[in-house]
Amino acid sequence: MTTKLHAVTDARGRPVRLGLTAGQRHDAPQALPLLDGLAPAYLIADRGYDSDPLVAALVARGTCAVIPPRRKRRHPRAYDAARYAQRHPVERLFSRLKQFRRVATRYDKLDAHFLAFIHLAAIVLWLRDC
């Protein structure tokens, strides 16, 4: 069994919100709960978040979705490729989180314990970045 980590970051790639889901679950339904209470101008996400209901919900909130379409989509949606290139700090965040051995290998049996340690690692990253 695997676990997916979902993250909302600021422009510098520092974690703002983190969440876990089962590895076999689709990514798109996890985006809106993580964005509750936030009002980002743009949401930059990978292909796993490509979903018409998600994009419609983001547009209704006034957020521009920068999500490349899945390859097998019949009608690919346009996206800002230049802005999508700014997703690199998010990928660096995942790389920096996985430098913590306990995050990379997941020794914890309970999701709550694993997420708590991910939050602790995120705090350390915030403090290092100050």
N, CA, C and O atoms as CSV, one atom per row, in Angstrom:
chain,resi,resn,atom,element,x,y,z
A,1,MET,N,N,0.847,-1.172,0.000
A,1,MET,CA,C,0.000,0.000,0.000
A,1,MET,C,C,0.896,1.239,0.000
A,1,MET,O,O,1.871,1.313,0.747
A,2,THR,N,N,0.557,2.193,-0.834
A,2,THR,CA,C,1.340,3.417,-0.927
A,2,THR,C,C,0.525,4.598,-0.422
A,2,THR,O,O,-0.682,4.495,-0.200
A,3,THR,N,N,1.201,5.702,-0.247
A,3,THR,CA,C,0.566,6.925,0.219
A,3,THR,C,C,1.020,8.075,-0.655
A,3,THR,O,O,2.200,8.182,-0.988
A,4,LYS,N,N,0.079,8.942,-1.030
A,4,LYS,CA,C,0.414,10.138,-1.802
A,4,LYS,C,C,0.406,11.340,-0.880
A,4,LYS,O,O,-0.455,11.473,-0.010
A,5,LEU,N,N,1.373,12.207,-1.086
A,5,LEU,CA,C,1.450,13.454,-0.344
A,5,LEU,C,C,1.019,14.582,-1.269
A,5,LEU,O,O,1.548,14.722,-2.372
A,6,HIS,N,N,0.065,15.383,-0.824
A,6,HIS,CA,C,-0.413,16.541,-1.574
A,6,HIS,C,C,0.038,17.780,-0.818
A,6,HIS,O,O,-0.041,17.825,0.410
A,7,ALA,N,N,0.514,18.789,-1.550
A,7,ALA,CA,C,1.040,19.984,-0.896
A,7,ALA,C,C,0.558,21.244,-1.590
A,7,ALA,O,O,0.444,21.299,-2.815
A,8,VAL,N,N,0.277,22.251,-0.783
A,8,VAL,CA,C,0.045,23.609,-1.270
A,8,VAL,C,C,1.244,24.403,-0.789
A,8,VAL,O,O,1.582,24.370,0.395
A,9,THR,N,N,1.889,25.119,-1.707
A,9,THR,CA,C,3.084,25.877,-1.346
A,9,THR,C,C,2.908,27.341,-1.712
A,9,THR,O,O,2.008,27.709,-2.468
A,10,ASP,N,N,3.782,28.163,-1.161
A,10,ASP,CA,C,3.818,29.555,-1.583
A,10,ASP,C,C,4.711,29.655,-2.819
A,10,ASP,O,O,5.169,28.635,-3.334
A,11,ALA,N,N,4.958,30.859,-3.294
A,11,ALA,CA,C,5.733,31.047,-4.526
A,11,ALA,C,C,7.182,30.594,-4.376
A,11,ALA,O,O,7.839,30.275,-5.367
A,12,ARG,N,N,7.676,30.564,-3.151
A,12,ARG,CA,C,9.062,30.150,-2.920
A,12,ARG,C,C,9.192,28.653,-2.690
A,12,ARG,O,O,10.299,28.162,-2.467
A,13,GLY,N,N,8.094,27.919,-2.739
A,13,GLY,CA,C,8.145,26.476,-2.554
A,13,GLY,C,C,8.085,26.040,-1.108
A,13,GLY,O,O,8.376,24.884,-0.801
A,14,ARG,N,N,7.713,26.944,-0.207
A,14,ARG,CA,C,7.574,26.581,1.205
A,14,ARG,C,C,6.178,26.015,1.435
A,14,ARG,O,O,5.202,26.566,0.926
A,15,PRO,N,N,6.064,24.928,2.190
A,15,PRO,CA,C,4.756,24.298,2.382
A,15,PRO,C,C,3.802,25.174,3.191
A,15,PRO,O,O,4.174,25.744,4.216
A,16,VAL,N,N,2.571,25.266,2.708
A,16,VAL,CA,C,1.515,25.997,3.407
A,16,VAL,C,C,0.518,25.003,3.988
A,16,VAL,O,O,0.100,25.131,5.138
A,17,ARG,N,N,0.141,24.012,3.184
A,17,ARG,CA,C,-0.770,22.949,3.636
A,17,ARG,C,C,-0.294,21.620,3.061
A,17,ARG,O,O,0.219,21.554,1.944
A,18,LEU,N,N,-0.476,20.569,3.848
A,18,LEU,CA,C,-0.078,19.230,3.431
A,18,LEU,C,C,-1.216,18.263,3.726
A,18,LEU,O,O,-1.963,18.440,4.688
A,19,GLY,N,N,-1.339,17.239,2.886
A,19,GLY,CA,C,-2.365,16.231,3.096
A,19,GLY,C,C,-1.928,14.890,2.537
A,19,GLY,O,O,-1.074,14.825,1.653
A,20,LEU,N,N,-2.514,13.824,3.052
A,20,LEU,CA,C,-2.204,12.461,2.608
A,20,LEU,C,C,-3.445,11.794,2.047
A,20,LEU,O,O,-4.561,12.055,2.497
A,21,THR,N,N,-3.245,10.933,1.062
A,21,THR,CA,C,-4.312,10.075,0.569
A,21,THR,C,C,-3.716,8.707,0.260
A,21,THR,O,O,-2.497,8.537,0.213
A,22,ALA,N,N,-4.586,7.753,0.054
A,22,ALA,CA,C,-4.145,6.422,-0.369
A,22,ALA,C,C,-3.554,6.525,-1.775
A,22,ALA,O,O,-3.982,7.359,-2.572
A,23,GLY,N,N,-2.591,5.696,-2.069
A,23,GLY,CA,C,-1.883,5.771,-3.335
A,23,GLY,C,C,-2.735,5.527,-4.556
A,23,GLY,O,O,-2.417,6.035,-5.631
A,24,GLN,N,N,-3.815,4.761,-4.429
A,24,GLN,CA,C,-4.636,4.433,-5.589
A,24,GLN,C,C,-5.726,5.468,-5.850
A,24,GLN,O,O,-6.435,5.359,-6.850
A,25,ARG,N,N,-5.881,6.458,-4.995
A,25,ARG,CA,C,-6.932,7.471,-5.170
A,25,ARG,C,C,-6.514,8.515,-6.186
A,25,ARG,O,O,-5.327,8.787,-6.366
A,26,HIS,N,N,-7.500,9.093,-6.846
A,26,HIS,CA,C,-7.249,10.127,-7.840
A,26,HIS,C,C,-6.817,11.412,-7.139
A,26,HIS,O,O,-7.244,11.681,-6.017
A,27,ASP,N,N,-5.978,12.198,-7.789
A,27,ASP,CA,C,-5.440,13.405,-7.172
A,27,ASP,C,C,-6.432,14.559,-7.114
A,27,ASP,O,O,-6.454,15.305,-6.136
A,28,ALA,N,N,-7.252,14.715,-8.147
A,28,ALA,CA,C,-8.088,15.909,-8.288
A,28,ALA,C,C,-9.018,16.183,-7.101
A,28,ALA,O,O,-9.124,17.343,-6.701
A,29,PRO,N,N,-9.697,15.196,-6.514
A,29,PRO,CA,C,-10.599,15.517,-5.396
A,29,PRO,C,C,-9.885,16.077,-4.158
A,29,PRO,O,O,-10.533,16.657,-3.288
A,30,GLN,N,N,-8.585,15.912,-4.072
A,30,GLN,CA,C,-7.857,16.380,-2.894
A,30,GLN,C,C,-7.494,17.858,-2.969
A,30,GLN,O,O,-7.125,18.452,-1.955
A,31,ALA,N,N,-7.594,18.459,-4.145
A,31,ALA,CA,C,-7.147,19.842,-4.318
A,31,ALA,C,C,-8.032,20.836,-3.582
A,31,ALA,O,O,-7.523,21.701,-2.869
A,32,LEU,N,N,-9.333,20.731,-3.739
A,32,LEU,CA,C,-10.229,21.725,-3.135
A,32,LEU,C,C,-10.198,21.729,-1.605
A,32,LEU,O,O,-10.183,22.809,-1.015
A,33,PRO,N,N,-10.188,20.568,-0.933
A,33,PRO,CA,C,-10.080,20.629,0.531
A,33,PRO,C,C,-8.783,21.290,1.011
A,33,PRO,O,O,-8.775,21.955,2.047
A,34,LEU,N,N,-7.690,21.111,0.265
A,34,LEU,CA,C,-6.436,21.748,0.656
A,34,LEU,C,C,-6.467,23.257,0.428
A,34,LEU,O,O,-5.746,24.001,1.093
A,35,LEU,N,N,-7.295,23.708,-0.504
A,35,LEU,CA,C,-7.353,25.137,-0.825
A,35,LEU,C,C,-8.398,25.899,-0.019
A,35,LEU,O,O,-8.501,27.119,-0.153
A,36,ASP,N,N,-9.174,25.214,0.812
A,36,ASP,CA,C,-10.204,25.900,1.604
A,36,ASP,C,C,-9.587,27.015,2.439
A,36,ASP,O,O,-8.609,26.808,3.157
A,37,GLY,N,N,-10.176,28.195,2.331
A,37,GLY,CA,C,-9.698,29.342,3.089
A,37,GLY,C,C,-8.555,30.085,2.434
A,37,GLY,O,O,-8.148,31.138,2.925
A,38,LEU,N,N,-8.030,29.570,1.346
A,38,LEU,CA,C,-6.965,30.248,0.607
A,38,LEU,C,C,-7.550,30.833,-0.672
A,38,LEU,O,O,-8.532,30.313,-1.202
A,39,ALA,N,N,-6.959,31.898,-1.163
A,39,ALA,CA,C,-7.433,32.519,-2.405
A,39,ALA,C,C,-6.258,32.723,-3.358
A,39,ALA,O,O,-5.847,33.857,-3.601
A,40,PRO,N,N,-5.714,31.624,-3.903
A,40,PRO,CA,C,-4.579,31.789,-4.811
A,40,PRO,C,C,-5.026,32.331,-6.164
A,40,PRO,O,O,-6.130,32.043,-6.627
A,41,ALA,N,N,-4.163,33.113,-6.788
A,41,ALA,CA,C,-4.461,33.615,-8.130
A,41,ALA,C,C,-4.306,32.487,-9.146
A,41,ALA,O,O,-5.052,32.422,-10.123
A,42,TYR,N,N,-3.333,31.595,-8.916
A,42,TYR,CA,C,-3.060,30.489,-9.825
A,42,TYR,C,C,-2.905,29.202,-9.033
A,42,TYR,O,O,-2.406,29.201,-7.908
A,43,LEU,N,N,-3.341,28.109,-9.640
A,43,LEU,CA,C,-3.069,26.781,-9.097
A,43,LEU,C,C,-2.239,26.062,-10.146
A,43,LEU,O,O,-2.727,25.765,-11.236
A,44,ILE,N,N,-0.995,25.786,-9.818
A,44,ILE,CA,C,-0.097,25.081,-10.730
A,44,ILE,C,C,-0.005,23.646,-10.232
A,44,ILE,O,O,0.468,23.395,-9.123
A,45,ALA,N,N,-0.461,22.706,-11.058
A,45,ALA,CA,C,-0.490,21.302,-10.649
A,45,ALA,C,C,-0.107,20.414,-11.827
A,45,ALA,O,O,-0.124,20.853,-12.977
A,46,ASP,N,N,0.238,19.164,-11.534
A,46,ASP,CA,C,0.619,18.248,-12.603
A,46,ASP,C,C,-0.612,17.602,-13.237
A,46,ASP,O,O,-1.747,17.898,-12.864
A,47,ARG,N,N,-0.368,16.723,-14.195
A,47,ARG,CA,C,-1.455,16.099,-14.964
A,47,ARG,C,C,-2.426,15.297,-14.109
A,47,ARG,O,O,-3.583,15.121,-14.490
A,48,GLY,N,N,-1.981,14.820,-12.980
A,48,GLY,CA,C,-2.845,14.032,-12.108
A,48,GLY,C,C,-4.055,14.807,-11.610
A,48,GLY,O,O,-5.058,14.210,-11.218
A,49,TYR,N,N,-3.969,16.119,-11.625
A,49,TYR,CA,C,-5.066,16.968,-11.155
A,49,TYR,C,C,-5.954,17.444,-12.302
A,49,TYR,O,O,-6.858,18.249,-12.076
A,50,ASP,N,N,-5.725,16.974,-13.513
A,50,ASP,CA,C,-6.523,17.395,-14.670
A,50,ASP,C,C,-7.921,16.794,-14.575
A,50,ASP,O,O,-8.110,15.594,-14.770
A,51,SER,N,N,-8.890,17.645,-14.272
A,51,SER,CA,C,-10.270,17.214,-14.100
A,51,SER,C,C,-11.180,18.398,-14.397
A,51,SER,O,O,-10.967,19.497,-13.886
A,52,ASP,N,N,-12.199,18.168,-15.229
A,52,ASP,CA,C,-13.123,19.254,-15.562
A,52,ASP,C,C,-13.841,19.809,-14.336
A,52,ASP,O,O,-13.951,21.030,-14.218
A,53,PRO,N,N,-14.341,18.972,-13.408
A,53,PRO,CA,C,-14.991,19.541,-12.215
A,53,PRO,C,C,-14.039,20.390,-11.362
A,53,PRO,O,O,-14.449,21.408,-10.807
A,54,LEU,N,N,-12.781,19.978,-11.258
A,54,LEU,CA,C,-11.820,20.758,-10.479
A,54,LEU,C,C,-11.566,22.106,-11.133
A,54,LEU,O,O,-11.564,23.134,-10.457
A,55,VAL,N,N,-11.352,22.108,-12.442
A,55,VAL,CA,C,-11.090,23.365,-13.152
A,55,VAL,C,C,-12.296,24.289,-13.047
A,55,VAL,O,O,-12.136,25.494,-12.854
A,56,ALA,N,N,-13.502,23.737,-13.174
A,56,ALA,CA,C,-14.715,24.558,-13.054
A,56,ALA,C,C,-14.829,25.154,-11.653
A,56,ALA,O,O,-15.198,26.320,-11.507
A,57,ALA,N,N,-14.519,24.373,-10.628
A,57,ALA,CA,C,-14.578,24.882,-9.256
A,57,ALA,C,C,-13.531,25.967,-9.024
A,57,ALA,O,O,-13.786,26.939,-8.312
A,58,LEU,N,N,-12.360,25.803,-9.619
A,58,LEU,CA,C,-11.319,26.819,-9.474
A,58,LEU,C,C,-11.711,28.117,-10.165
A,58,LEU,O,O,-11.494,29.203,-9.627
A,59,VAL,N,N,-12.287,28.006,-11.355
A,59,VAL,CA,C,-12.730,29.203,-12.079
A,59,VAL,C,C,-13.819,29.920,-11.284
A,59,VAL,O,O,-13.842,31.150,-11.236
A,60,ALA,N,N,-14.716,29.164,-10.665
A,60,ALA,CA,C,-15.777,29.770,-9.851
A,60,ALA,C,C,-15.206,30.517,-8.647
A,60,ALA,O,O,-15.815,31.474,-8.168
A,61,ARG,N,N,-14.045,30.090,-8.156
A,61,ARG,CA,C,-13.392,30.762,-7.031
A,61,ARG,C,C,-12.511,31.915,-7.471
A,61,ARG,O,O,-11.994,32.654,-6.633
A,62,GLY,N,N,-12.332,32.081,-8.780
A,62,GLY,CA,C,-11.473,33.146,-9.286
A,62,GLY,C,C,-10.013,32.751,-9.379
A,62,GLY,O,O,-9.137,33.614,-9.436
A,63,THR,N,N,-9.747,31.466,-9.396
A,63,THR,CA,C,-8.382,30.951,-9.494
A,63,THR,C,C,-8.146,30.413,-10.896
A,63,THR,O,O,-8.975,29.678,-11.433
A,64,CYS,N,N,-7.027,30.776,-11.482
A,64,CYS,CA,C,-6.671,30.289,-12.820
A,64,CYS,C,C,-5.949,28.946,-12.671
A,64,CYS,O,O,-4.949,28.853,-11.958
A,65,ALA,N,N,-6.451,27.920,-13.336
A,65,ALA,CA,C,-5.848,26.585,-13.269
A,65,ALA,C,C,-4.755,26.458,-14.323
A,65,ALA,O,O,-5.011,26.623,-15.515
A,66,VAL,N,N,-3.552,26.167,-13.882
A,66,VAL,CA,C,-2.427,25.916,-14.786
A,66,VAL,C,C,-2.097,24.435,-14.647
A,66,VAL,O,O,-1.186,24.045,-13.917
A,67,ILE,N,N,-2.867,23.622,-15.372
A,67,ILE,CA,C,-2.753,22.170,-15.290
A,67,ILE,C,C,-2.653,21.626,-16.710
A,67,ILE,O,O,-3.583,21.807,-17.495
A,68,PRO,N,N,-1.558,20.967,-17.061
A,68,PRO,CA,C,-1.478,20.404,-18.408
A,68,PRO,C,C,-2.500,19.283,-18.581
A,68,PRO,O,O,-2.786,18.555,-17.630
A,69,PRO,N,N,-3.051,19.141,-19.779
A,69,PRO,CA,C,-4.059,18.094,-19.996
A,69,PRO,C,C,-3.423,16.707,-20.027
A,69,PRO,O,O,-2.261,16.547,-20.401
A,70,ARG,N,N,-4.208,15.710,-19.628
A,70,ARG,CA,C,-3.746,14.328,-19.757
A,70,ARG,C,C,-3.558,14.008,-21.237
A,70,ARG,O,O,-4.208,14.616,-22.087
A,71,ARG,N,N,-2.709,13.097,-21.541
A,71,ARG,CA,C,-2.374,12.789,-22.938
A,71,ARG,C,C,-3.561,12.247,-23.728
A,71,ARG,O,O,-3.687,12.531,-24.919
A,72,LYS,N,N,-4.421,11.483,-23.094
A,72,LYS,CA,C,-5.519,10.831,-23.817
A,72,LYS,C,C,-6.804,11.654,-23.826
A,72,LYS,O,O,-7.862,11.130,-24.173
A,73,ARG,N,N,-6.734,12.900,-23.460
A,73,ARG,CA,C,-7.910,13.763,-23.442
A,73,ARG,C,C,-8.378,14.039,-24.857
A,73,ARG,O,O,-7.563,14.350,-25.725
A,74,ARG,N,N,-9.678,13.932,-25.106
A,74,ARG,CA,C,-10.205,14.181,-26.453
A,74,ARG,C,C,-10.044,15.632,-26.869
A,74,ARG,O,O,-9.646,15.925,-27.996
A,75,HIS,N,N,-10.354,16.535,-25.956
A,75,HIS,CA,C,-10.262,17.966,-26.243
A,75,HIS,C,C,-9.305,18.596,-25.232
A,75,HIS,O,O,-9.730,19.052,-24.170
A,76,PRO,N,N,-8.010,18.620,-25.563
A,76,PRO,CA,C,-7.039,19.176,-24.608
A,76,PRO,C,C,-7.333,20.645,-24.305
A,76,PRO,O,O,-7.609,21.444,-25.199
A,77,ARG,N,N,-7.266,20.964,-23.037
A,77,ARG,CA,C,-7.492,22.330,-22.592
A,77,ARG,C,C,-6.166,23.087,-22.675
A,77,ARG,O,O,-5.107,22.527,-22.393
A,78,ALA,N,N,-6.230,24.348,-23.060
A,78,ALA,CA,C,-5.021,25.169,-23.136
A,78,ALA,C,C,-4.550,25.515,-21.721
A,78,ALA,O,O,-5.360,25.647,-20.803
A,79,TYR,N,N,-3.256,25.656,-21.560
A,79,TYR,CA,C,-2.690,26.065,-20.277
A,79,TYR,C,C,-1.445,26.896,-20.544
A,79,TYR,O,O,-0.870,26.827,-21.630
A,80,ASP,N,N,-1.036,27.662,-19.579
A,80,ASP,CA,C,0.106,28.559,-19.698
A,80,ASP,C,C,1.388,27.778,-19.396
A,80,ASP,O,O,1.722,27.548,-18.233
A,81,ALA,N,N,2.097,27.377,-20.442
A,81,ALA,CA,C,3.299,26.554,-20.267
A,81,ALA,C,C,4.404,27.322,-19.550
A,81,ALA,O,O,5.167,26.736,-18.783
A,82,ALA,N,N,4.495,28.621,-19.793
A,82,ALA,CA,C,5.528,29.420,-19.122
A,82,ALA,C,C,5.266,29.472,-17.616
A,82,ALA,O,O,6.199,29.362,-16.821
A,83,ARG,N,N,4.025,29.635,-17.229
A,83,ARG,CA,C,3.693,29.662,-15.800
A,83,ARG,C,C,3.848,28.261,-15.199
A,83,ARG,O,O,4.214,28.127,-14.031
A,84,TYR,N,N,3.571,27.216,-15.989
A,84,TYR,CA,C,3.718,25.845,-15.493
A,84,TYR,C,C,5.182,25.549,-15.156
A,84,TYR,O,O,5.461,24.723,-14.286
A,85,ALA,N,N,6.103,26.206,-15.827
A,85,ALA,CA,C,7.521,26.011,-15.539
A,85,ALA,C,C,7.870,26.483,-14.127
A,85,ALA,O,O,8.917,26.113,-13.595
A,86,GLN,N,N,7.013,27.288,-13.521
A,86,GLN,CA,C,7.240,27.759,-12.154
A,86,GLN,C,C,6.874,26.693,-11.120
A,86,GLN,O,O,6.913,26.963,-9.919
A,87,ARG,N,N,6.527,25.511,-11.561
A,87,ARG,CA,C,6.185,24.414,-10.662
A,87,ARG,C,C,7.436,23.785,-10.047
A,87,ARG,O,O,7.339,22.977,-9.123
A,88,HIS,N,N,8.582,24.150,-10.549
A,88,HIS,CA,C,9.840,23.580,-10.076
A,88,HIS,C,C,10.045,23.715,-8.558
A,88,HIS,O,O,10.503,22.753,-7.942
A,89,PRO,N,N,9.732,24.850,-7.925
A,89,PRO,CA,C,9.893,24.921,-6.461
A,89,PRO,C,C,9.045,23.897,-5.705
A,89,PRO,O,O,9.435,23.450,-4.626
A,90,VAL,N,N,7.908,23.529,-6.250
A,90,VAL,CA,C,7.072,22.517,-5.601
A,90,VAL,C,C,7.777,21.161,-5.645
A,90,VAL,O,O,7.792,20.429,-4.655
A,91,GLU,N,N,8.354,20.837,-6.787
A,91,GLU,CA,C,9.090,19.575,-6.903
A,91,GLU,C,C,10.305,19.568,-5.980
A,91,GLU,O,O,10.652,18.532,-5.414
A,92,ARG,N,N,10.947,20.720,-5.831
A,92,ARG,CA,C,12.074,20.807,-4.898
A,92,ARG,C,C,11.615,20.575,-3.466
A,92,ARG,O,O,12.346,19.990,-2.666
A,93,LEU,N,N,10.398,21.032,-3.135
A,93,LEU,CA,C,9.860,20.788,-1.794
A,93,LEU,C,C,9.754,19.286,-1.531
A,93,LEU,O,O,10.180,18.810,-0.479
A,94,PHE,N,N,9.190,18.541,-2.480
A,94,PHE,CA,C,9.065,17.094,-2.288
A,94,PHE,C,C,10.441,16.448,-2.141
A,94,PHE,O,O,10.614,15.527,-1.342
A,95,SER,N,N,11.407,16.922,-2.899
A,95,SER,CA,C,12.763,16.397,-2.795
A,95,SER,C,C,13.361,16.697,-1.419
A,95,SER,O,O,14.000,15.833,-0.817
A,96,ARG,N,N,13.157,17.910,-0.926
A,96,ARG,CA,C,13.696,18.279,0.388
A,96,ARG,C,C,12.990,17.520,1.507
A,96,ARG,O,O,13.623,17.153,2.496
A,97,LEU,N,N,11.687,17.278,1.365
A,97,LEU,CA,C,10.979,16.493,2.381
A,97,LEU,C,C,11.502,15.061,2.420
A,97,LEU,O,O,11.602,14.462,3.491
A,98,LYS,N,N,11.832,14.517,1.261
A,98,LYS,CA,C,12.293,13.127,1.213
A,98,LYS,C,C,13.739,12.973,1.664
A,98,LYS,O,O,14.245,11.854,1.742
A,99,GLN,N,N,14.409,14.084,1.964
A,99,GLN,CA,C,15.734,13.983,2.564
A,99,GLN,C,C,15.636,13.505,4.013
A,99,GLN,O,O,16.617,13.033,4.589
A,100,PHE,N,N,14.457,13.631,4.585
A,100,PHE,CA,C,14.212,13.087,5.915
A,100,PHE,C,C,13.883,11.609,5.737
A,100,PHE,O,O,12.887,11.253,5.107
A,101,ARG,N,N,14.731,10.757,6.298
A,101,ARG,CA,C,14.618,9.321,6.058
A,101,ARG,C,C,13.247,8.773,6.432
A,101,ARG,O,O,12.710,7.900,5.749
A,102,ARG,N,N,12.694,9.284,7.503
A,102,ARG,CA,C,11.401,8.779,7.972
A,102,ARG,C,C,10.278,9.143,7.007
A,102,ARG,O,O,9.286,8.419,6.925
A,103,VAL,N,N,10.410,10.241,6.280
A,103,VAL,CA,C,9.416,10.615,5.273
A,103,VAL,C,C,9.607,9.765,4.022
A,103,VAL,O,O,8.633,9.307,3.424
A,104,ALA,N,N,10.852,9.557,3.630
A,104,ALA,CA,C,11.137,8.832,2.394
A,104,ALA,C,C,10.724,7.365,2.467
A,104,ALA,O,O,10.285,6.798,1.466
A,105,THR,N,N,10.859,6.745,3.634
A,105,THR,CA,C,10.588,5.309,3.723
A,105,THR,C,C,9.284,4.956,4.419
A,105,THR,O,O,8.829,3.817,4.312
A,106,ARG,N,N,8.680,5.879,5.118
A,106,ARG,CA,C,7.435,5.695,5.864
A,106,ARG,C,C,7.485,4.484,6.796
A,106,ARG,O,O,7.038,3.389,6.454
A,107,TYR,N,N,8.028,4.712,7.952
A,107,TYR,CA,C,8.061,3.687,8.982
A,107,TYR,C,C,6.764,3.632,9.780
A,107,TYR,O,O,6.480,2.623,10.426
A,108,ASP,N,N,5.980,4.693,9.744
A,108,ASP,CA,C,4.782,4.792,10.581
A,108,ASP,C,C,3.633,3.981,10.012
A,108,ASP,O,O,3.408,3.960,8.802
A,109,LYS,N,N,2.912,3.316,10.897
A,109,LYS,CA,C,1.768,2.521,10.475
A,109,LYS,C,C,0.530,3.391,10.280
A,109,LYS,O,O,-0.237,3.174,9.341
A,110,LEU,N,N,0.329,4.364,11.152
A,110,LEU,CA,C,-0.853,5.215,11.087
A,110,LEU,C,C,-0.593,6.465,10.249
A,110,LEU,O,O,0.474,7.074,10.323
A,111,ASP,N,N,-1.594,6.830,9.453
A,111,ASP,CA,C,-1.477,8.033,8.631
A,111,ASP,C,C,-1.266,9.278,9.481
A,111,ASP,O,O,-0.505,10.168,9.101
A,112,ALA,N,N,-1.933,9.347,10.624
A,112,ALA,CA,C,-1.817,10.532,11.483
A,112,ALA,C,C,-0.382,10.719,11.971
A,112,ALA,O,O,0.102,11.848,12.048
A,113,HIS,N,N,0.299,9.629,12.298
A,113,HIS,CA,C,1.687,9.724,12.757
A,113,HIS,C,C,2.596,10.142,11.609
A,113,HIS,O,O,3.486,10.973,11.787
A,114,PHE,N,N,2.373,9.570,10.442
A,114,PHE,CA,C,3.185,9.908,9.275
A,114,PHE,C,C,2.995,11.375,8.894
A,114,PHE,O,O,3.967,12.078,8.621
A,115,LEU,N,N,1.745,11.837,8.875
A,115,LEU,CA,C,1.470,13.230,8.533
A,115,LEU,C,C,2.056,14.171,9.584
A,115,LEU,O,O,2.527,15.257,9.244
A,116,ALA,N,N,2.033,13.772,10.844
A,116,ALA,CA,C,2.626,14.601,11.897
A,116,ALA,C,C,4.123,14.770,11.672
A,116,ALA,O,O,4.660,15.862,11.860
A,117,PHE,N,N,4.799,13.700,11.271
A,117,PHE,CA,C,6.228,13.838,11.020
A,117,PHE,C,C,6.488,14.665,9.766
A,117,PHE,O,O,7.472,15.402,9.710
A,118,ILE,N,N,5.629,14.555,8.767
A,118,ILE,CA,C,5.778,15.398,7.577
A,118,ILE,C,C,5.622,16.865,7.968
A,118,ILE,O,O,6.358,17.721,7.476
A,119,HIS,N,N,4.664,17.159,8.852
A,119,HIS,CA,C,4.514,18.537,9.334
A,119,HIS,C,C,5.765,18.995,10.087
A,119,HIS,O,O,6.195,20.139,9.943
A,120,LEU,N,N,6.338,18.114,10.876
A,120,LEU,CA,C,7.563,18.451,11.595
A,120,LEU,C,C,8.704,18.740,10.613
A,120,LEU,O,O,9.453,19.700,10.792
A,121,ALA,N,N,8.829,17.913,9.585
A,121,ALA,CA,C,9.849,18.143,8.564
A,121,ALA,C,C,9.598,19.465,7.840
A,121,ALA,O,O,10.544,20.184,7.517
A,122,ALA,N,N,8.326,19.788,7.582
A,122,ALA,CA,C,7.993,21.054,6.922
A,122,ALA,C,C,8.368,22.242,7.802
A,122,ALA,O,O,8.827,23.267,7.296
A,123,ILE,N,N,8.178,22.114,9.112
A,123,ILE,CA,C,8.576,23.188,10.029
A,123,ILE,C,C,10.085,23.395,9.973
A,123,ILE,O,O,10.561,24.530,9.950
A,124,VAL,N,N,10.832,22.302,9.952
A,124,VAL,CA,C,12.289,22.405,9.855
A,124,VAL,C,C,12.676,23.107,8.557
A,124,VAL,O,O,13.579,23.944,8.556
A,125,LEU,N,N,12.010,22.781,7.457
A,125,LEU,CA,C,12.316,23.434,6.181
A,125,LEU,C,C,12.000,24.923,6.238
A,125,LEU,O,O,12.763,25.738,5.721
A,126,TRP,N,N,10.878,25.284,6.865
A,126,TRP,CA,C,10.541,26.707,7.024
A,126,TRP,C,C,11.629,27.419,7.822
A,126,TRP,O,O,12.058,28.510,7.447
A,127,LEU,N,N,12.079,26.811,8.919
A,127,LEU,CA,C,13.087,27.452,9.765
A,127,LEU,C,C,14.430,27.572,9.054
A,127,LEU,O,O,15.142,28.558,9.244
A,128,ARG,N,N,14.778,26.597,8.250
A,128,ARG,CA,C,16.027,26.675,7.481
A,128,ARG,C,C,15.963,27.771,6.428
A,128,ARG,O,O,16.985,28.355,6.069
A,129,ASP,N,N,14.768,28.048,5.936
A,129,ASP,CA,C,14.600,29.014,4.849
A,129,ASP,C,C,14.563,30.458,5.347
A,129,ASP,O,O,14.658,31.390,4.548
A,130,CYS,N,N,14.427,30.651,6.658
A,130,CYS,CA,C,14.336,32.021,7.207
A,130,CYS,C,C,15.653,32.750,7.152
A,130,CYS,O,O,15.738,33.903,7.573
